[in-house]
Amino acid sequence: MDGRTAAADPDAGMTPDAWWKHARIALPASAGKASVTIRLDRGLLDWFRKQGRGYQTKINAVLRAFVEAQGRRS
């Protein structure tokens, strides 16, 4: 990558603010999930719960991203 930003690229169109207003997180399909009990810091859990419905799915996505990032380091 050469460090250019989308704003500096004449071929890149900017995404309108209206599009972002309705954007949603898209998570990859899972091969199945297992029910587990896990202990989390209270503040961490409270933050995810404040994000609303689907907070457990978001926690899963964060953990998946971490695992994938670790795999790239190996």
BELTADA-V64021 format. One record per residue. N is the residue number from 1. RES is the residue in one letter. PHI is phi in radians with two decimals (999 if undefined). OMEGA is omega in radians with two decimals (NA if undefined). Layout:
n=N res=RES phi=PHI omega=OMEGA
n=N res=RES phi=PHI omega=OMEGA
This chain:
n=1 res=M phi=999 omega=-3.08
n=2 res=D phi=-1.78 omega=3.06
n=3 res=G phi=1.49 omega=3.11
n=4 res=R phi=-1.22 omega=3.05
n=5 res=T phi=-1.74 omega=3.12
n=6 res=A phi=-1.05 omega=-3.13
n=7 res=A phi=-1.12 omega=-3.13
n=8 res=A phi=-1.53 omega=-3.09
n=9 res=D phi=-1.62 omega=-3.11
n=10 res=P phi=-1.14 omega=3.14
n=11 res=D phi=-1.58 omega=-3.11
n=12 res=A phi=-1.68 omega=3.06
n=13 res=G phi=-1.52 omega=3.13
n=14 res=M phi=-1.41 omega=3.13
n=15 res=T phi=-1.39 omega=-3.12
n=16 res=P phi=-1.14 omega=3.13
n=17 res=D phi=-0.99 omega=-3.13
n=18 res=A phi=-1.07 omega=3.13
n=19 res=W phi=-1.14 omega=-3.12
n=20 res=W phi=-1.13 omega=-3.13
n=21 res=K phi=-1.05 omega=-3.09
n=22 res=H phi=-1.93 omega=-3.12
n=23 res=A phi=-1.19 omega=3.13
n=24 res=R phi=-2.29 omega=3.08
n=25 res=I phi=-1.27 omega=3.09
n=26 res=A phi=-1.92 omega=-3.10
n=27 res=L phi=-1.83 omega=-3.14
n=28 res=P phi=-1.17 omega=3.09
n=29 res=A phi=-1.13 omega=-3.10
n=30 res=S phi=-1.79 omega=3.08
n=31 res=A phi=-1.43 omega=-3.11
n=32 res=G phi=2.24 omega=-3.12
n=33 res=K phi=-2.21 omega=3.09
n=34 res=A phi=-1.98 omega=3.07
n=35 res=S phi=-1.42 omega=-3.12
n=36 res=V phi=-2.35 omega=2.97
n=37 res=T phi=-1.89 omega=-3.11
n=38 res=I phi=-2.41 omega=3.10
n=39 res=R phi=-1.71 omega=3.13
n=40 res=L phi=-2.13 omega=3.03
n=41 res=D phi=-1.02 omega=-3.10
n=42 res=R phi=-0.96 omega=-3.13
n=43 res=G phi=-1.09 omega=3.11
n=44 res=L phi=-1.13 omega=3.14
n=45 res=L phi=-1.10 omega=3.12
n=46 res=D phi=-1.03 omega=-3.14
n=47 res=W phi=-1.08 omega=3.14
n=48 res=F phi=-1.12 omega=3.13
n=49 res=R phi=-1.09 omega=3.11
n=50 res=K phi=-1.16 omega=3.11
n=51 res=Q phi=-1.27 omega=3.07
n=52 res=G phi=1.72 omega=-3.09
n=53 res=R phi=-0.94 omega=3.13
n=54 res=G phi=1.56 omega=-3.08
n=55 res=Y phi=-1.09 omega=3.12
n=56 res=Q phi=-1.19 omega=3.08
n=57 res=T phi=-1.14 omega=3.11
n=58 res=K phi=-1.18 omega=3.07
n=59 res=I phi=-1.04 omega=3.11
n=60 res=N phi=-1.04 omega=-3.12
n=61 res=A phi=-1.13 omega=3.12
n=62 res=V phi=-1.13 omega=3.12
n=63 res=L phi=-1.12 omega=3.11
n=64 res=R phi=-1.09 omega=3.13
n=65 res=A phi=-1.08 omega=3.11
n=66 res=F phi=-1.11 omega=-3.13
n=67 res=V phi=-1.06 omega=3.13
n=68 res=E phi=-1.11 omega=3.11
n=69 res=A phi=-1.15 omega=3.10
n=70 res=Q phi=-1.14 omega=3.13
n=71 res=G phi=-1.13 omega=3.13
n=72 res=R phi=-1.25 omega=-3.12
n=73 res=R phi=-1.40 omega=-3.06
n=74 res=S phi=-1.21 omega=NA
